Amino acid sequence: MSAIQAKFWAKSLVLSSVVAGAMMMSGCAKKEAETVTLNIGFQKYGLLPIIKERGILETALKQQGVNVKWVEFPAGPQLLEGLNVGSVSLGEAGEAPPIFAQAANSNLVYVANQPQAPKAEALIVQKDSAIQNIQDLKGKRVVLNKGSNVHYLLLKLLEANNLKLDDIQVVYLPPSDARAAFEKGAVDAWVIWDPFFAAAEQQIGARVIATGENLVSNHQFYLADRKFAEQHPNVLKAVINELNTTTQWVSQHQDEAAKLLEKPTGLSSGIIKSSISRMGFGVQPISNEVVQEQQYVADAFYNQKLIPNKINIQSAILAK
């Protein structure tokens, strides 16, 4: 081989190595982008299971190279524990669970919320109960899920009627056990949210004494792991947009949405439709007003010694 040929082949080898290296780097970059995964925590009822059933979020995030995985939880507290330990990056919960999670030093952030839905929770009694108003609850047994959104509703109902917790006998049970106690007559009233509320109305004829109207906001919140939220703002923006679009679809297709939730909830579409009709439609980033309303709930729980320390909701809001 001549010196000129050797020089030519040497340059060719260098060029080939550079091209191969560039291709490998490009392939790795593409692979890395495709491995971004959004693990979403959801419950049987709500907006997220509807989105899951429709499969629309996967399509919306595919353009960003984001994979979507769904993880089911029985309730908000367990979901937020999953968020805290890193098994999910985003999830949905009512007013109370994020307050308890923040009080336990969870690294969550609020990213969006649905509008108020005060009619979606209520204090109910059996259809033949002698209880006609909140004043009639004096000395009666009232069952609810401790530290839940309806715990705050009970506090506000009593306050509005010049009563205190000491004026009633509070029984703390999760929804399934509370329903059993309620039906047996072991308790006199039940403070509960949808779809359990709608199920009690339609299945056993429960009577409403008061809803949260004019007393509480009852927001649904979308929360994320702080690190994920800071590293992937465009992903969260796409999720919020899809949530908002879906609530608009649900508001106009309530029968179809109810059908989608029949299987996961095990409830009839009629019960689900009643629950959906009381839902807040539209999902938006957290406003200052919503932060303040959530702070009221947190302060109420602290005053009742339900959380060990006073928390600042604003500290769980991402800087804009």
Phi and psi restraints in degrees (value plus and minus 20) as a CYANA .aco file:
   2 SER   PHI     -93.0   -53.0
   2 SER   PSI     146.1   186.1
   3 ALA   PHI     -82.6   -42.6
   3 ALA   PSI     -55.9   -15.9
   4 ILE   PHI     -87.4   -47.4
   4 ILE   PSI     -63.0   -23.0
   5 GLN   PHI     -83.7   -43.7
   5 GLN   PSI     -61.9   -21.9
   6 ALA   PHI     -82.1   -42.1
   6 ALA   PSI     -60.8   -20.8
   7 LYS   PHI     -84.4   -44.4
   7 LYS   PSI     -58.9   -18.9
   8 PHE   PHI     -82.5   -42.5
   8 PHE   PSI     -67.3   -27.3
   9 TRP   PHI     -86.2   -46.2
   9 TRP   PSI     -54.1   -14.1
  10 ALA   PHI     -84.1   -44.1
  10 ALA   PSI     -63.3   -23.3
  11 LYS   PHI     -85.5   -45.5
  11 LYS   PSI     -57.8   -17.8
  12 SER   PHI     -83.8   -43.8
  12 SER   PSI     -60.8   -20.8
  13 LEU   PHI     -85.0   -45.0
  13 LEU   PSI     -60.9   -20.9
  14 VAL   PHI     -82.7   -42.7
  14 VAL   PSI     -65.7   -25.7
  15 LEU   PHI     -82.3   -42.3
  15 LEU   PSI     -62.2   -22.2
  16 SER   PHI     -82.7   -42.7
  16 SER   PSI     -59.7   -19.7
  17 SER   PHI     -84.1   -44.1
  17 SER   PSI     -62.0   -22.0
  18 VAL   PHI     -83.5   -43.5
  18 VAL   PSI     -65.3   -25.3
  19 VAL   PHI     -82.9   -42.9
  19 VAL   PSI     -64.9   -24.9
  20 ALA   PHI     -82.3   -42.3
  20 ALA   PSI     -61.7   -21.7
  21 GLY   PHI     -82.8   -42.8
  21 GLY   PSI     -62.3   -22.3
  22 ALA   PHI     -83.6   -43.6
  22 ALA   PSI     -59.9   -19.9
  23 MET   PHI     -85.9   -45.9
  23 MET   PSI     -60.1   -20.1
  24 MET   PHI     -84.1   -44.1
  24 MET   PSI     -62.0   -22.0
  25 MET   PHI     -84.7   -44.7
  25 MET   PSI     -60.3   -20.3
  26 SER   PHI     -83.9   -43.9
  26 SER   PSI     -62.6   -22.6
  27 GLY   PHI     -84.7   -44.7
  27 GLY   PSI     -59.6   -19.6
  28 CYS   PHI     -85.8   -45.8
  28 CYS   PSI     -60.5   -20.5
  29 ALA   PHI     -83.1   -43.1
  29 ALA   PSI     -62.1   -22.1
  30 LYS   PHI     -85.1   -45.1
  30 LYS   PSI     -62.9   -22.9
  31 LYS   PHI     -82.7   -42.7
  31 LYS   PSI     -61.3   -21.3
  32 GLU   PHI     -83.3   -43.3
  32 GLU   PSI     -60.5   -20.5
  33 ALA   PHI     -84.8   -44.8
  33 ALA   PSI     -56.8   -16.8
  34 GLU   PHI     -95.0   -55.0
  34 GLU   PSI     -36.5     3.5
  35 THR   PHI    -110.6   -70.6
  35 THR   PSI     -18.5    21.5
  36 VAL   PHI     -86.8   -46.8
  36 VAL   PSI     101.6   141.6
  37 THR   PHI    -142.2  -102.2
  37 THR   PSI     112.8   152.8
  38 LEU   PHI    -123.5   -83.5
  38 LEU   PSI      85.6   125.6
  39 ASN   PHI    -107.7   -67.7
  39 ASN   PSI      97.4   137.4
  40 ILE   PHI    -127.5   -87.5
  40 ILE   PSI     104.5   144.5
  41 GLY   PHI    -108.1   -68.1
  41 GLY   PSI     112.8   152.8
  42 PHE   PHI    -161.0  -121.0
  42 PHE   PSI     143.1   183.1
  43 GLN   PHI    -134.8   -94.8
  43 GLN   PSI     153.8   193.8
  44 LYS   PHI     -85.0   -45.0
  44 LYS   PSI     -50.7   -10.7
  45 TYR   PHI    -138.7   -98.7
  45 TYR   PSI     125.5   165.5
  46 GLY   PHI     112.9   152.9
  46 GLY   PSI    -189.8  -149.8
  47 LEU   PHI     -95.0   -55.0
  47 LEU   PSI     -60.1   -20.1
  48 LEU   PHI     -81.6   -41.6
  48 LEU   PSI     -63.7   -23.7
  49 PRO   PHI     -83.8   -43.8
  49 PRO   PSI     -47.8    -7.8
  50 ILE   PHI     -87.2   -47.2
  50 ILE   PSI     -64.6   -24.6
  51 ILE   PHI     -82.3   -42.3
  51 ILE   PSI     -60.6   -20.6
  52 LYS   PHI     -81.4   -41.4
  52 LYS   PSI     -66.7   -26.7
  53 GLU   PHI     -83.3   -43.3
  53 GLU   PSI     -53.8   -13.8
  54 ARG   PHI    -102.7   -62.7
  54 ARG   PSI     -40.3    -0.3
  55 GLY   PHI      49.1    89.1
  55 GLY   PSI       2.4    42.4
  56 ILE   PHI    -106.3   -66.3
  56 ILE   PSI     -44.6    -4.6
  57 LEU   PHI     -90.3   -50.3
  57 LEU   PSI     -57.1   -17.1
  58 GLU   PHI     -77.4   -37.4
  58 GLU   PSI     -62.0   -22.0
  59 THR   PHI     -86.9   -46.9
  59 THR   PSI     -61.4   -21.4
  60 ALA   PHI     -86.4   -46.4
  60 ALA   PSI     -54.5   -14.5
  61 LEU   PHI    -112.7   -72.7
  61 LEU   PSI     -29.6    10.4
  62 LYS   PHI     -80.7   -40.7
  62 LYS   PSI     -55.1   -15.1
  63 GLN   PHI     -84.1   -44.1
  63 GLN   PSI     -44.8    -4.8
  64 GLN   PHI    -112.1   -72.1
  64 GLN   PSI     -16.1    23.9
  65 GLY   PHI      49.9    89.9
  65 GLY   PSI      12.8    52.8
  66 VAL   PHI    -129.7   -89.7
  66 VAL   PSI     108.0   148.0
  67 ASN   PHI    -109.2   -69.2
  67 ASN   PSI     126.0   166.0
  68 VAL   PHI    -135.9   -95.9
  68 VAL   PSI     109.2   149.2
  69 LYS   PHI    -146.1  -106.1
  69 LYS   PSI     123.3   163.3
  70 TRP   PHI    -131.7   -91.7
  70 TRP   PSI     114.2   154.2
  71 VAL   PHI    -147.5  -107.5
  71 VAL   PSI     100.0   140.0
  72 GLU   PHI    -107.8   -67.8
  72 GLU   PSI     121.2   161.2
  73 PHE   PHI    -149.7  -109.7
  73 PHE   PSI     130.4   170.4
  74 PRO   PHI     -93.2   -53.2
  74 PRO   PSI     -45.3    -5.3
  75 ALA   PHI    -182.7  -142.7
  75 ALA   PSI     151.0   191.0
  76 GLY   PHI     -78.4   -38.4
  76 GLY   PSI     -66.4   -26.4
  77 PRO   PHI     -77.6   -37.6
  77 PRO   PSI     -62.9   -22.9
  78 GLN   PHI     -87.8   -47.8
  78 GLN   PSI     -56.9   -16.9
  79 LEU   PHI     -82.1   -42.1
  79 LEU   PSI     -64.6   -24.6
  80 LEU   PHI     -92.0   -52.0
  80 LEU   PSI     -45.7    -5.7
  81 GLU   PHI     -86.8   -46.8
  81 GLU   PSI     -58.9   -18.9
  82 GLY   PHI     -82.2   -42.2
  82 GLY   PSI     -58.1   -18.1
  83 LEU   PHI     -84.6   -44.6
  83 LEU   PSI     -59.4   -19.4
  84 ASN   PHI     -87.4   -47.4
  84 ASN   PSI     -57.2   -17.2
  85 VAL   PHI    -111.3   -71.3
  85 VAL   PSI     -22.2    17.8
  86 GLY   PHI      72.2   112.2
  86 GLY   PSI     -11.6    28.4
  87 SER   PHI     -98.1   -58.1
  87 SER   PSI     -39.4     0.6
  88 VAL   PHI    -155.9  -115.9
  88 VAL   PSI     137.2   177.2
  89 SER   PHI    -127.4   -87.4
  89 SER   PSI     -38.1     1.9
  90 LEU   PHI    -172.3  -132.3
  90 LEU   PSI     126.6   166.6
  91 GLY   PHI    -183.3  -143.3
  91 GLY   PSI     157.1   197.1
  92 GLU   PHI    -142.0  -102.0
  92 GLU   PSI     119.6   159.6
  93 ALA   PHI    -175.6  -135.6
  93 ALA   PSI     143.6   183.6
  94 GLY   PHI     -98.8   -58.8
  94 GLY   PSI    -184.1  -144.1
  95 GLU   PHI     -86.4   -46.4
  95 GLU   PSI     -61.3   -21.3
  96 ALA   PHI     -96.8   -56.8
  96 ALA   PSI     -67.5   -27.5
  97 PRO   PHI     -72.6   -32.6
  97 PRO   PSI     -63.4   -23.4
  98 PRO   PHI     -85.9   -45.9
  98 PRO   PSI     -47.5    -7.5
  99 ILE   PHI     -87.1   -47.1
  99 ILE   PSI     -65.3   -25.3
 100 PHE   PHI     -87.0   -47.0
 100 PHE   PSI     -56.5   -16.5
 101 ALA   PHI     -86.7   -46.7
 101 ALA   PSI     -62.4   -22.4
 102 GLN   PHI     -85.5   -45.5
 102 GLN   PSI     -57.2   -17.2
 103 ALA   PHI     -84.7   -44.7
 103 ALA   PSI     -44.4    -4.4
 104 ALA   PHI    -114.3   -74.3
 104 ALA   PSI      -4.6    35.4
 105 ASN   PHI      49.9    89.9
 105 ASN   PSI      11.0    51.0
 106 SER   PHI     -89.0   -49.0
 106 SER   PSI     126.4   166.4
 107 ASN   PHI    -113.5   -73.5
 107 ASN   PSI      28.8    68.8
 108 LEU   PHI    -115.0   -75.0
 108 LEU   PSI     140.8   180.8
 109 VAL   PHI    -155.0  -115.0
 109 VAL   PSI     124.9   164.9
 110 TYR   PHI    -100.5   -60.5
 110 TYR   PSI     112.5   152.5
 111 VAL   PHI    -137.6   -97.6
 111 VAL   PSI     -45.4    -5.4
 112 ALA   PHI    -187.0  -147.0
 112 ALA   PSI     149.0   189.0
 113 ASN   PHI    -172.3  -132.3
 113 ASN   PSI     136.8   176.8
 114 GLN   PHI    -106.8   -66.8
 114 GLN   PSI     137.5   177.5
 115 PRO   PHI     -82.7   -42.7
 115 PRO   PSI     152.5   192.5
 116 GLN   PHI     -76.5   -36.5
 116 GLN   PSI     126.2   166.2
 117 ALA   PHI    -161.2  -121.2
 117 ALA   PSI      40.2    80.2
 118 PRO   PHI     -85.1   -45.1
 118 PRO   PSI     -43.5    -3.5
 119 LYS   PHI    -102.2   -62.2
 119 LYS   PSI     -23.1    16.9
 120 ALA   PHI    -107.9   -67.9
 120 ALA   PSI     -13.7    26.3
 121 GLU   PHI    -162.7  -122.7
 121 GLU   PSI     131.5   171.5
 122 ALA   PHI    -181.9  -141.9
 122 ALA   PSI     143.1   183.1
 123 LEU   PHI    -119.8   -79.8
 123 LEU   PSI     101.9   141.9
 124 ILE   PHI    -144.0  -104.0
 124 ILE   PSI     138.6   178.6
 125 VAL   PHI    -153.7  -113.7
 125 VAL   PSI     148.2   188.2
 126 GLN   PHI     -84.4   -44.4
 126 GLN   PSI     131.5   171.5
 127 LYS   PHI     -80.0   -40.0
 127 LYS   PSI     -47.6    -7.6
 128 ASP   PHI    -122.6   -82.6
 128 ASP   PSI      -5.8    34.2
 129 SER   PHI     -87.4   -47.4
 129 SER   PSI     126.8   166.8
 130 ALA   PHI     -97.8   -57.8
 130 ALA   PSI     -32.0     8.0
 131 ILE   PHI     -90.9   -50.9
 131 ILE   PSI     104.7   144.7
 132 GLN   PHI    -136.4   -96.4
 132 GLN   PSI     -39.7     0.3
 133 ASN   PHI    -173.1  -133.1
 133 ASN   PSI     156.8   196.8
 134 ILE   PHI     -84.4   -44.4
 134 ILE   PSI     -55.4   -15.4
 135 GLN   PHI     -80.0   -40.0
 135 GLN   PSI     -50.7   -10.7
 136 ASP   PHI     -89.9   -49.9
 136 ASP   PSI     -26.9    13.1
 137 LEU   PHI     -98.9   -58.9
 137 LEU   PSI     -30.0    10.0
 138 LYS   PHI     -72.8   -32.8
 138 LYS   PSI     104.4   144.4
 139 GLY   PHI      56.4    96.4
 139 GLY   PSI     -20.9    19.1
 140 LYS   PHI    -110.0   -70.0
 140 LYS   PSI     141.8   181.8
 141 ARG   PHI    -112.8   -72.8
 141 ARG   PSI      99.4   139.4
 142 VAL   PHI    -137.6   -97.6
 142 VAL   PSI     103.5   143.5
 143 VAL   PHI    -123.6   -83.6
 143 VAL   PSI     123.8   163.8
 144 LEU   PHI    -183.8  -143.8
 144 LEU   PSI     148.8   188.8
 145 ASN   PHI    -105.6   -65.6
 145 ASN   PSI      98.9   138.9
 146 LYS   PHI     -81.4   -41.4
 146 LYS   PSI     115.0   155.0
 147 GLY   PHI      51.2    91.2
 147 GLY   PSI      -1.2    38.8
 148 SER   PHI    -118.1   -78.1
 148 SER   PSI     158.4   198.4
 149 ASN   PHI     -80.7   -40.7
 149 ASN   PSI     -53.5   -13.5
 150 VAL   PHI     -94.8   -54.8
 150 VAL   PSI     -36.7     3.3
 151 HIS   PHI     -84.6   -44.6
 151 HIS   PSI     -61.2   -21.2
 152 TYR   PHI     -87.0   -47.0
 152 TYR   PSI     -59.5   -19.5
 153 LEU   PHI     -79.2   -39.2
 153 LEU   PSI     -64.1   -24.1
 154 LEU   PHI     -80.4   -40.4
 154 LEU   PSI     -64.4   -24.4
 155 LEU   PHI     -78.1   -38.1
 155 LEU   PSI     -62.8   -22.8
 156 LYS   PHI     -91.5   -51.5
 156 LYS   PSI     -56.1   -16.1
 157 LEU   PHI     -84.2   -44.2
 157 LEU   PSI     -64.1   -24.1
 158 LEU   PHI     -85.4   -45.4
 158 LEU   PSI     -64.2   -24.2
 159 GLU   PHI     -80.1   -40.1
 159 GLU   PSI     -61.4   -21.4
 160 ALA   PHI     -87.5   -47.5
 160 ALA   PSI     -39.7     0.3
 161 ASN   PHI    -134.3   -94.3
 161 ASN   PSI       1.1    41.1
 162 ASN   PHI      36.2    76.2
 162 ASN   PSI      18.5    58.5
 163 LEU   PHI    -138.2   -98.2
 163 LEU   PSI     142.2   182.2
 164 LYS   PHI    -143.5  -103.5
 164 LYS   PSI     147.5   187.5
 165 LEU   PHI     -78.3   -38.3
 165 LEU   PSI     -52.5   -12.5
 166 ASP   PHI     -86.9   -46.9
 166 ASP   PSI     -36.5     3.5
 167 ASP   PHI     -99.1   -59.1
 167 ASP   PSI     -33.3     6.7
 168 ILE   PHI    -146.3  -106.3
 168 ILE   PSI     149.0   189.0
 169 GLN   PHI    -123.7   -83.7
 169 GLN   PSI      88.1   128.1
 170 VAL   PHI    -108.0   -68.0
 170 VAL   PSI     110.8   150.8
 171 VAL   PHI    -138.0   -98.0
 171 VAL   PSI     104.7   144.7
 172 TYR   PHI    -120.4   -80.4
 172 TYR   PSI      96.0   136.0
 173 LEU   PHI    -165.4  -125.4
 173 LEU   PSI     128.8   168.8
 174 PRO   PHI     -89.6   -49.6
 174 PRO   PSI     142.9   182.9
 175 PRO   PHI     -70.5   -30.5
 175 PRO   PSI     -65.7   -25.7
 176 SER   PHI     -84.1   -44.1
 176 SER   PSI     -63.9   -23.9
 177 ASP   PHI     -90.6   -50.6
 177 ASP   PSI     -55.0   -15.0
 178 ALA   PHI     -84.9   -44.9
 178 ALA   PSI     -59.9   -19.9
 179 ARG   PHI     -81.6   -41.6
 179 ARG   PSI     -62.9   -22.9
 180 ALA   PHI     -83.9   -43.9
 180 ALA   PSI     -64.1   -24.1
 181 ALA   PHI     -85.0   -45.0
 181 ALA   PSI     -58.4   -18.4
 182 PHE   PHI     -84.4   -44.4
 182 PHE   PSI     -66.3   -26.3
 183 GLU   PHI     -87.1   -47.1
 183 GLU   PSI     -55.3   -15.3
 184 LYS   PHI     -95.7   -55.7
 184 LYS   PSI     -33.8     6.2
 185 GLY   PHI      64.0   104.0
 185 GLY   PSI      -5.4    34.6
 186 ALA   PHI     -93.5   -53.5
 186 ALA   PSI     -37.8     2.2
 187 VAL   PHI    -151.0  -111.0
 187 VAL   PSI     140.3   180.3
 188 ASP   PHI    -117.0   -77.0
 188 ASP   PSI     -44.9    -4.9
 189 ALA   PHI    -170.5  -130.5
 189 ALA   PSI     139.0   179.0
 190 TRP   PHI    -156.3  -116.3
 190 TRP   PSI     109.0   149.0
 191 VAL   PHI    -124.0   -84.0
 191 VAL   PSI      97.4   137.4
 192 ILE   PHI    -169.6  -129.6
 192 ILE   PSI     142.9   182.9
 193 TRP   PHI    -137.8   -97.8
 193 TRP   PSI     148.6   188.6
 194 ASP   PHI     -92.5   -52.5
 194 ASP   PSI     127.8   167.8
 195 PRO   PHI    -108.6   -68.6
 195 PRO   PSI     -20.8    19.2
 196 PHE   PHI     -81.7   -41.7
 196 PHE   PSI     -56.3   -16.3
 197 PHE   PHI     -81.8   -41.8
 197 PHE   PSI     -71.4   -31.4
 198 ALA   PHI     -83.5   -43.5
 198 ALA   PSI     -57.2   -17.2
 199 ALA   PHI     -83.6   -43.6
 199 ALA   PSI     -62.1   -22.1
 200 ALA   PHI     -85.2   -45.2
 200 ALA   PSI     -58.2   -18.2
 201 GLU   PHI     -82.1   -42.1
 201 GLU   PSI     -69.8   -29.8
 202 GLN   PHI    -104.6   -64.6
 202 GLN   PSI     -51.3   -11.3
 203 GLN   PHI    -108.4   -68.4
 203 GLN   PSI     -54.1   -14.1
 204 ILE   PHI    -146.2  -106.2
 204 ILE   PSI     -12.0    28.0
 205 GLY   PHI      49.3    89.3
 205 GLY   PSI       9.4    49.4
 206 ALA   PHI     -77.8   -37.8
 206 ALA   PSI     125.6   165.6
 207 ARG   PHI    -128.5   -88.5
 207 ARG   PSI     116.9   156.9
 208 VAL   PHI    -105.6   -65.6
 208 VAL   PSI     106.2   146.2
 209 ILE   PHI    -111.5   -71.5
 209 ILE   PSI     -61.4   -21.4
 210 ALA   PHI    -182.3  -142.3
 210 ALA   PSI     123.1   163.1
 211 THR   PHI    -122.1   -82.1
 211 THR   PSI    -192.8  -152.8
 212 GLY   PHI    -104.8   -64.8
 212 GLY   PSI     -17.2    22.8
 213 GLU   PHI     -78.0   -38.0
 213 GLU   PSI     111.6   151.6
 214 ASN   PHI      48.1    88.1
 214 ASN   PSI      -9.2    30.8
 215 LEU   PHI    -145.0  -105.0
 215 LEU   PSI     -64.5   -24.5
 216 VAL   PHI    -153.4  -113.4
 216 VAL   PSI     144.6   184.6
 217 SER   PHI    -110.4   -70.4
 217 SER   PSI     -65.2   -25.2
 218 ASN   PHI      36.0    76.0
 218 ASN   PSI      41.3    81.3
 219 HIS   PHI     -99.4   -59.4
 219 HIS   PSI     132.8   172.8
 220 GLN   PHI    -122.6   -82.6
 220 GLN   PSI     112.0   152.0
 221 PHE   PHI    -133.2   -93.2
 221 PHE   PSI     127.8   167.8
 222 TYR   PHI    -130.3   -90.3
 222 TYR   PSI     103.9   143.9
 223 LEU   PHI    -145.3  -105.3
 223 LEU   PSI     131.8   171.8
 224 ALA   PHI    -156.0  -116.0
 224 ALA   PSI     139.8   179.8
 225 ASP   PHI     -86.2   -46.2
 225 ASP   PSI     112.3   152.3
 226 ARG   PHI     -77.6   -37.6
 226 ARG   PSI     -65.3   -25.3
 227 LYS   PHI     -82.6   -42.6
 227 LYS   PSI     -64.3   -24.3
 228 PHE   PHI     -82.6   -42.6
 228 PHE   PSI     -62.4   -22.4
 229 ALA   PHI     -82.6   -42.6
 229 ALA   PSI     -60.0   -20.0
 230 GLU   PHI     -92.1   -52.1
 230 GLU   PSI     -53.2   -13.2
 231 GLN   PHI    -105.6   -65.6
 231 GLN   PSI     -43.4    -3.4
 232 HIS   PHI    -151.7  -111.7
 232 HIS   PSI      38.8    78.8
 233 PRO   PHI     -81.6   -41.6
 233 PRO   PSI     -53.0   -13.0
 234 ASN   PHI     -89.3   -49.3
 234 ASN   PSI     -51.9   -11.9
 235 VAL   PHI     -86.4   -46.4
 235 VAL   PSI     -66.1   -26.1
 236 LEU   PHI     -83.7   -43.7
 236 LEU   PSI     -58.0   -18.0
 237 LYS   PHI     -82.4   -42.4
 237 LYS   PSI     -61.6   -21.6
 238 ALA   PHI     -85.6   -45.6
 238 ALA   PSI     -58.0   -18.0
 239 VAL   PHI     -85.2   -45.2
 239 VAL   PSI     -65.4   -25.4
 240 ILE   PHI     -81.1   -41.1
 240 ILE   PSI     -62.2   -22.2
 241 ASN   PHI     -81.8   -41.8
 241 ASN   PSI     -61.2   -21.2
 242 GLU   PHI     -90.5   -50.5
 242 GLU   PSI     -57.1   -17.1
 243 LEU   PHI     -81.3   -41.3
 243 LEU   PSI     -64.6   -24.6
 244 ASN   PHI     -84.4   -44.4
 244 ASN   PSI     -64.1   -24.1
 245 THR   PHI     -81.3   -41.3
 245 THR   PSI     -60.3   -20.3
 246 THR   PHI     -88.2   -48.2
 246 THR   PSI     -58.2   -18.2
 247 THR   PHI     -83.8   -43.8
 247 THR   PSI     -54.7   -14.7
 248 GLN   PHI     -86.0   -46.0
 248 GLN   PSI     -59.1   -19.1
 249 TRP   PHI     -84.5   -44.5
 249 TRP   PSI     -64.6   -24.6
 250 VAL   PHI     -80.6   -40.6
 250 VAL   PSI     -62.1   -22.1
 251 SER   PHI     -81.5   -41.5
 251 SER   PSI     -47.6    -7.6
 252 GLN   PHI    -120.9   -80.9
 252 GLN   PSI     -29.4    10.6
 253 HIS   PHI    -154.9  -114.9
 253 HIS   PSI      35.7    75.7
 254 GLN   PHI     -86.4   -46.4
 254 GLN   PSI     -55.3   -15.3
 255 ASP   PHI     -83.9   -43.9
 255 ASP   PSI     -65.2   -25.2
 256 GLU   PHI     -86.3   -46.3
 256 GLU   PSI     -61.2   -21.2
 257 ALA   PHI     -83.8   -43.8
 257 ALA   PSI     -60.0   -20.0
 258 ALA   PHI     -83.0   -43.0
 258 ALA   PSI     -59.6   -19.6
 259 LYS   PHI     -81.0   -41.0
 259 LYS   PSI     -58.3   -18.3
 260 LEU   PHI     -84.5   -44.5
 260 LEU   PSI     -46.9    -6.9
 261 LEU   PHI    -117.4   -77.4
 261 LEU   PSI     -23.5    16.5
 262 GLU   PHI     -79.3   -39.3
 262 GLU   PSI     -70.9   -30.9
 263 LYS   PHI     -85.9   -45.9
 263 LYS   PSI     -70.9   -30.9
 264 PRO   PHI     -84.1   -44.1
 264 PRO   PSI     -52.7   -12.7
 265 THR   PHI    -110.8   -70.8
 265 THR   PSI     -44.3    -4.3
 266 GLY   PHI      55.0    95.0
 266 GLY   PSI      -5.4    34.6
 267 LEU   PHI    -128.0   -88.0
 267 LEU   PSI     138.2   178.2
 268 SER   PHI     -91.2   -51.2
 268 SER   PSI     137.5   177.5
 269 SER   PHI     -84.5   -44.5
 269 SER   PSI     -47.9    -7.9
 270 GLY   PHI     -85.4   -45.4
 270 GLY   PSI     -61.8   -21.8
 271 ILE   PHI     -86.1   -46.1
 271 ILE   PSI     -65.4   -25.4
 272 ILE   PHI     -83.2   -43.2
 272 ILE   PSI     -59.7   -19.7
 273 LYS   PHI     -84.3   -44.3
 273 LYS   PSI     -58.4   -18.4
 274 SER   PHI     -82.2   -42.2
 274 SER   PSI     -60.3   -20.3
 275 SER   PHI     -85.6   -45.6
 275 SER   PSI     -64.8   -24.8
 276 ILE   PHI     -81.6   -41.6
 276 ILE   PSI     -56.8   -16.8
 277 SER   PHI     -84.2   -44.2
 277 SER   PSI     -39.3     0.7
 278 ARG   PHI    -121.6   -81.6
 278 ARG   PSI     -14.7    25.3
 279 MET   PHI     -96.5   -56.5
 279 MET   PSI     134.9   174.9
 280 GLY   PHI    -109.0   -69.0
 280 GLY   PSI     104.2   144.2
 281 PHE   PHI    -119.2   -79.2
 281 PHE   PSI     111.0   151.0
 282 GLY   PHI      91.0   131.0
 282 GLY   PSI     112.4   152.4
 283 VAL   PHI    -142.9  -102.9
 283 VAL   PSI     106.9   146.9
 284 GLN   PHI    -155.8  -115.8
 284 GLN   PSI     138.0   178.0
 285 PRO   PHI     -77.8   -37.8
 285 PRO   PSI     135.6   175.6
 286 ILE   PHI     -83.7   -43.7
 286 ILE   PSI     108.1   148.1
 287 SER   PHI    -117.4   -77.4
 287 SER   PSI     146.4   186.4
 288 ASN   PHI     -82.3   -42.3
 288 ASN   PSI     -55.6   -15.6
 289 GLU   PHI     -84.5   -44.5
 289 GLU   PSI     -62.7   -22.7
 290 VAL   PHI     -87.6   -47.6
 290 VAL   PSI     -57.9   -17.9
 291 VAL   PHI     -78.1   -38.1
 291 VAL   PSI     -64.5   -24.5
 292 GLN   PHI     -85.9   -45.9
 292 GLN   PSI     -60.5   -20.5
 293 GLU   PHI     -83.4   -43.4
 293 GLU   PSI     -60.1   -20.1
 294 GLN   PHI     -88.2   -48.2
 294 GLN   PSI     -51.1   -11.1
 295 GLN   PHI     -85.8   -45.8
 295 GLN   PSI     -56.7   -16.7
 296 TYR   PHI     -79.8   -39.8
 296 TYR   PSI     -62.2   -22.2
 297 VAL   PHI     -84.7   -44.7
 297 VAL   PSI     -65.3   -25.3
 298 ALA   PHI     -81.1   -41.1
 298 ALA   PSI     -62.6   -22.6
 299 ASP   PHI     -85.1   -45.1
 299 ASP   PSI     -57.9   -17.9
 300 ALA   PHI     -84.2   -44.2
 300 ALA   PSI     -61.8   -21.8
 301 PHE   PHI     -86.3   -46.3
 301 PHE   PSI     -57.7   -17.7
 302 TYR   PHI     -86.0   -46.0
 302 TYR   PSI     -62.8   -22.8
 303 ASN   PHI     -83.5   -43.5
 303 ASN   PSI     -48.2    -8.2
 304 GLN   PHI    -110.2   -70.2
 304 GLN   PSI     -15.4    24.6
 305 LYS   PHI      42.0    82.0
 305 LYS   PSI      11.3    51.3
 306 LEU   PHI    -104.8   -64.8
 306 LEU   PSI     -42.8    -2.8
 307 ILE   PHI    -142.5  -102.5
 307 ILE   PSI     128.2   168.2
 308 PRO   PHI     -94.8   -54.8
 308 PRO   PSI     -41.3    -1.3
 309 ASN   PHI    -164.6  -124.6
 309 ASN   PSI     134.7   174.7
 310 LYS   PHI     -93.9   -53.9
 310 LYS   PSI     112.9   152.9
 311 ILE   PHI    -136.5   -96.5
 311 ILE   PSI     139.2   179.2
 312 ASN   PHI    -131.8   -91.8
 312 ASN   PSI      88.4   128.4
 313 ILE   PHI     -79.7   -39.7
 313 ILE   PSI     -57.6   -17.6
 314 GLN   PHI     -77.2   -37.2
 314 GLN   PSI     -51.2   -11.2
 315 SER   PHI     -88.9   -48.9
 315 SER   PSI     -33.6     6.4
 316 ALA   PHI    -122.3   -82.3
 316 ALA   PSI      -3.0    37.0
 317 ILE   PHI    -129.3   -89.3
 317 ILE   PSI     110.0   150.0
 318 LEU   PHI     -85.1   -45.1
 318 LEU   PSI     119.6   159.6
 319 ALA   PHI     -85.6   -45.6
 319 ALA   PSI     117.8   157.8
